[in-house]
Amino acid sequence: MSSILSLLPDILPMILPSAITVVKGTDLEAERQKSPDSPVMRQSAIIGKSDRMCATVMRAKPHCSSPVHHHGEQETMIYAASGKGVLVTNTGGDEDHLKRHELSAGDFALVPPWTEHQEVNETDEEVVWILIRSGPEPIVVNLTGWDGDRVKAG
């Protein structure tokens, strides 16, 4: 009996109907208009529709950067959709251990769990990255700086 129960997660998706989720770019644009002054914006694309992953769009205005942050236990895949951005990572504790990863349109990057990083746009054009995370809802833990404390909400 226990061997049949262990097969349920593999069998149920084959016999139960599933629904496709589509999020239109115009819906993302409407969300963008709600906070036009934010220099780095994360737009919800597909959130809470899967137990295993979620998708957001990160837009960085010219000459700005995100706070230093990590995504907890989530892995993050980045697809650079447009612009030329920099993913800065901390390889060992302080600012002497920062590494720059330049991403142009068409490039991919994988950010492991708990990896401190920062998105930077040093150009005169907007940077757009598509972010896929390994969880149903995105986790963003902003820090006071490299190897810093968690920023308190408020």
C-alpha positions in Angstrom: 0.0 0.0 0.0 2.8 2.4 0.9 4.4 1.9 -2.6 1.1 3.0 -4.3 0.9 6.1 -2.1 4.5 7.1 -3.0 3.4 7.2 -6.7 0.6 9.6 -6.1 2.7 12.8 -6.7 3.7 11.4 -10.1 0.3 10.1 -11.1 -2.0 12.9 -10.0 -0.8 15.5 -12.5 -1.4 13.0 -15.3 -5.1 12.4 -14.4 -6.2 15.8 -12.9 -6.8 18.7 -15.2 -4.3 21.5 -14.9 -4.7 25.2 -15.8 -2.3 27.3 -17.8 -1.5 30.7 -16.2 -0.8 33.6 -18.6 0.2 37.0 -17.4 0.1 39.7 -20.1 2.8 42.3 -20.4 0.1 45.0 -20.2 -0.7 43.7 -16.7 3.0 44.2 -15.7 3.0 47.6 -17.2 -0.1 48.6 -15.1 1.8 47.4 -12.0 4.8 49.5 -13.1 2.6 52.6 -13.2 1.8 52.2 -9.5 5.3 53.1 -8.4 7.0 55.0 -11.3 9.6 56.7 -9.0 11.2 53.5 -7.7 14.7 53.2 -9.2 14.7 49.4 -9.0 11.3 47.7 -9.3 10.3 44.0 -9.0 7.1 43.3 -10.8 5.1 40.2 -9.9 4.6 38.0 -13.0 3.6 34.5 -11.8 3.4 34.3 -8.0 1.7 31.6 -5.9 0.6 29.5 -8.8 3.3 26.8 -8.3 4.7 25.1 -5.2 8.1 25.1 -6.7 8.8 28.3 -8.6 7.7 31.9 -9.1 8.6 34.6 -11.7 9.2 38.3 -11.4 10.5 41.1 -13.6 13.3 43.3 -12.3 13.5 46.8 -13.9 16.4 49.1 -13.0 16.4 52.7 -14.1 19.6 54.2 -15.5 22.4 54.9 -12.9 20.9 53.1 -9.9 21.4 50.0 -7.8 19.3 47.7 -5.6 20.0 47.3 -1.9 22.5 44.6 -1.0 20.2 41.5 -0.4 19.8 37.8 -0.7 16.9 35.4 -1.4 17.2 33.1 1.6 16.9 29.5 0.7 15.7 30.2 -2.8 17.8 29.7 -5.9 17.4 32.5 -8.5 17.8 32.2 -12.2 18.3 35.5 -14.1 17.6 36.0 -17.8 18.8 39.4 -19.0 16.0 40.6 -21.3 17.4 44.0 -22.2 20.1 46.5 -21.3 23.5 45.9 -19.7 23.5 45.4 -16.0 25.9 44.2 -13.4 25.3 41.5 -10.8 27.7 42.2 -7.9 28.3 39.3 -5.5 30.1 38.9 -2.2 32.6 36.1 -2.3 33.9 36.4 1.2 32.7 38.9 3.8 33.6 42.5 3.0 33.8 44.9 0.1 37.3 43.6 -0.7 35.6 40.3 -1.8 33.1 41.7 -4.4 32.9 40.2 -7.8 31.2 41.9 -10.8 29.3 39.8 -13.3 28.2 41.9 -16.4 25.0 40.7 -18.0 23.8 41.8 -21.5 20.6 40.9 -23.2 20.4 37.2 -23.8 22.7 36.2 -20.8 21.7 33.9 -17.9 23.0 33.8 -14.3 22.3 31.5 -11.4 22.4 32.9 -7.9 22.7 30.2 -5.2 20.7 30.4 -1.9 21.9 32.9 0.7 24.2 34.6 -1.8 24.5 38.3 -1.0 24.2 40.4 -4.2 23.2 43.7 -5.7 21.8 44.6 -9.1 23.5 47.6 -10.7 22.7 49.7 -13.7 25.6 52.0 -14.7 24.2 52.8 -18.1 21.9 55.4 -19.6 19.3 52.8 -20.5 16.8 50.7 -18.5 17.9 47.2 -17.5 15.2 44.4 -17.5 15.9 41.0 -16.0 13.4 38.1 -15.8 13.8 36.3 -12.4 12.7 32.7 -11.7 13.0 31.6 -8.1 12.7 28.2 -6.4 9.7 28.9 -4.3 6.0 29.9 -4.7 6.6 33.4 -3.4 9.8 35.5 -3.9 11.9 36.0 -0.8 14.0 39.3 -0.7 16.1 39.9 2.4 17.6 43.4 2.2 20.8 44.0 4.2 22.4 47.0 5.7 25.4 46.4 3.5 27.8 43.6 2.5 27.9 41.0 5.3 25.4 43.3 7.0 22.4 42.8 9.2 18.9 42.4 7.9 17.1 45.7 7.3 14.2 46.0 9.7 10.8 46.4 8.0 9.1 49.7 8.7 
